[in-house]
Amino acid sequence: MTGRSTTAVLPPSLRARLGVVAVLAALVVAVLAVLFAGHSRPSRVDSWIVSPTADSVRPPLRYVADTLDFLGEPTGSVLTVLVAVACCLLLRRPRAAVLAVAGVSLAVGTATLLKQLVGRTIHGPENLSYPSGHTTFFTALAFVAALLATDRLGLGGRAGTSLVLAATLVAGAAMGWAEVALGAHYPTDALGGWCTALAVVPATAWLVDRAADRMAARSVDPPVGAGSRERR
């Protein structure tokens, strides 16, 4: 039970802090969903940040935006997750590998469901925009990577939480910028995607740890009645 393979993917020192972050992020997602439900135009905040829906980014930044956007597309996201899983397994962190798949999938799935429920559109009624699935994906992946780094560096609660928040902020901002720059999303869509990942991944990590701990306990504890049968 003390082997490196059983190390919690969500360290106990981070659970309370990231739990609070998850709750606050979920509230932001819900508030924005109510505010923008059924809308098909940018909000005042969106217009203040940038002129939404304008595909105005030019080379060389255009290449950066296109590359980031590709990472959030089906082919790019699958390849990226496979690389993440391989890294986790090489570092002998199977729980992190599971989280890389389950956490990212659940976060993106939640974003997809929210798009259907909220119904905010951009560039026509067929293009659902809130929250940004690309931003959700990249933020969730960064969350997993930050948890892995926290474990490897042996960081405590405050330092570990700071690392997770910094990593997800950089990843969310980068992908959010790319999606807004390419005219695929409003800025508030990116914010919603960032918060969706912050709400879903910690809960998924906790569930992964719970399931893995139960499996480990069952493999160690002998079945009920096994001792009495051996004595006979």
N, C-alpha and C positions, 0 to 999 in steps of 0.2 A: 504493500500500500504506500510505501514511501519512495518507490521508484520514480524516475523522471517521467516515465510514460503516463503516470497517474496524476501529474501536476495539473491543478485546476486551470482551465483556460481563462476563467474569471477569478482572479485572486481574491480571497476573503477581504483583504485590505481595501479593495476597490469596489466591492459590491454595494455598499451603502451609498457612496458618492455617485457611482454610475447609475444606481437605481434612481436617485434624485434627478440626475440628468435625463434619464429616460422618461420619467414622469413629466418633467417640464417640456421636453421635446414633444411628447405626445399631445400636450395641451396646445402648443404652438401649431402643430399639424391640424388639430381639430378646429382651432379658431380661424386659421387661414382657410380651411375647407368651407366653413360656414360663410366667411366673408366673400369668397370667390365662386361659390357654387353657381353654375350656370352662366358665368361671365364669358364673354368672348372678346374682351378688350383689356388693355393694361390698366392697372390701378394707378392712383396718383403716386404711390411709392415707386412703382415700376418706372413710370415716366420720369420721375425725379432722378432715379439712378442712371438710366440710359434710355435711349429711344428704342423701345422694344419692337420686336419683329423686323428690325432692320439688319439684314445680313451685310454688315459693313466692314468686317475684319479683312484685312489684306495681308499678303505675304510680307514678311516671313511668319507673322503670328497666325496667319490662316493655316499654315501647315501644322502648327502646334494645336490649334483648335480642332482640326480634322483628325489628328492623331488621337487626341483625348476622346473625341466623339466616337471613333472606331472602337476604342476600348470598352465603350458602353453598349455597342451593338452586339447582337447575338454571337457572331463569330469571335469578335474581340473579347467579349466578356467570358466566354467559355475557355478560350486560350489563357486568359489572365487568371481565372480561377484555378485551372489545371496547374499553372506555374506556382500559384500560391500553395496549393495542396502538396505539390512535390517538395517545396521548401519546408513546409511544416513536417512532412514525413522524414526528410533528411535530418531535420533538427530533433527528431524523435518526439514530436508533439502531436500525437494522433488526435487529441481533442481539438486542437487548433485546426487541424485538417478538416475535421467534421464541421467545425464552426465556419470555416471558409466556404463550405458548400451550403450548409443549412442556414447560416446567418445571412449570407448574401442572397440566397434564394428567397427566404422569407421576407427580407426587406424589400426586394424588388417585387415580389408577389403582392405585398401590402401596398406598394406604390401603384401597381397596376390596378388593384381593386379600388383604391381611392380615386383613381382617374375616372373610373366608371361611375362611382357614386357622386363625385363632385361635378363632373361635366364641364369643367372649364376648358375652353378651346383656344387655339391660336391658328391662324391661317386657314380657317374653315372649320365647319362642324365635325369633320372626321378626325381632326387632330387634337386629341385630348392632351392637356398640358400639365395639370396639377395632380400630384407633385412630379418633379422631374425624376424619371426612372434612372437616367444616366447618373445624375448626382447621387441618388440613393445608392446605386451600385458602387460607385467609386468611394463614397464615404464608408459604406459597410466594409469594403475590402480594406480600407485604411484602418478601420477600427480593429479588425482581426490582426493586421500586421502590428499595430501599436500594442495590443494585448500580448502578442508574442514577444515583442521587444521589451515590454515591461517585465515579463517573466525572465528573459535572458539576462537583463541588466540587474535584476533583483531590486527593482524600485518599490518604494513604499506607497502608501495610499495617496498622499498629496502629489508626490512626483509622478507616480504612475497615472493618476487621473489627468494631470497636466499634460503628460505625453500623449495620452489618448485623445484629449480634446484638441491639442495642437495638431496632431496628425490628421484627425478628421476635418478640422477646419481648413487646413491647407488643401486636402484632397477635395473637399466639397466646394471650396472657392475656385479651385482650378477647373473642375468639371462644370461647375455652375457658370463660370465665365465663358467657357467654350460653348455651352449650349445657348447662352444669351447672345454671345457674339455671332453665332451662326443663325440666329433668329429662330431657334427651335423652341425656346422657352422664355417666359417672363422671369425677371429676377426673383420674384416671390415663389415661383415654381421651384427654383433651385433651393431656396430657403426651406421650402416644404420637403424637398427630397433629402436635404441634409438632416433635418429633424426626424424624418421617418426612419432613417438608418440609426440615429442615436436612440430612438425609442425601441426599435425591434432587436438590434444586435445584442444589447446587454441581457435582455430577457431570454433570447435564444442561447446565449452563452451559459446562463444560469441553468437552463433546462439540459444542456449538453452535459454540464458537470453533474447534475443530479442523476441523469441516466447512467453516466459512466461510473459514478460512485456506487450505484446500486448493482451494476453488472460486476464491478470489482469485488463487492462484498459477497455476492453470490458465489463467485469463483473461489473465494477464500473459505467461507463458512461451509462445513460439511452438511449434507442434506439431513433433515430431521429423521432420526431413527437409524442413521448410519452406524453410530457408535454401538448401539445395542445389538445390531445384527452382527457386528464384528466380534463382540464378546461371546455371542453364541457359537 
